[in-house]
Amino acid sequence: MPKYRVYAIATASWLLGEYEADDENEAKQMADDDNEADLYKSLCHQCADEIDLGDVWKTETESD
């Protein structure tokens, strides 16, 4: 009987910054262009042995 590896696919989020913009698309572009925005995260050594992080695949916005 064959063996199968089963993976859990999860998402995470973090605040990139606050940007004053005319609309959501402009705010996203401002974050993409911001050299100070932390677009990448890493895990501690122990967690990195168990979890692989991918690249940012989507950004979302919210406003007050």
N, C-alpha and C positions, 0 to 999 in steps of 0.2 A: 504494500500500500504506500503511495507517495506521501511525502511530508510537505507541508505548506507553511510558509512564513506569513503571518498576518500582521499588518501594520495599522496603527491608528494614525490618521491624518488630522492634525489640529491646526488652529490658527492662533496667533497672538497679536497684540497691538500695543503701541506706545505712542505717546504724544511727540510729534515732530516739532511743533512750535505753534505760535499763534501769528496769523498774518492778516493784515487789513487789506481786503480785496473787494472788487466789484461783484464777483461771483465765485462759486465753488471751484470752477476750473482754473481761474486765475490764482486762487489760493493754493491749489495743488501744484501748479506750475511754479509758484514762488517757493514752495517747500522743496520741490525737485531741484531748483536752481540755488537753494541756500546751502552754502558750503559749511555752515554751522549745524545744519540739521543732521541728526544721527540716524542715517538710513539703514544702518546695519547693526545687529546685535550678536553677541556670542554667549555661550553658556559656560558655566564653571566646568572644570576638568571632569568632575564626577558625572555631571549631567551630559556632557558632550560624549561620553562613552555610550550613552543610551539613546540620545536624541540628535538627529540631524536637522539643522536649520536651513531653510531655503532662502531665496531672495525675496524682497518685497514684491508682491504680485498685484497689489491693489492699494490705493489710498482712499480714505473716506474723509468727509468733512462734517462738522457740526457748527452751529452758530448760536449765539445767545439770543 
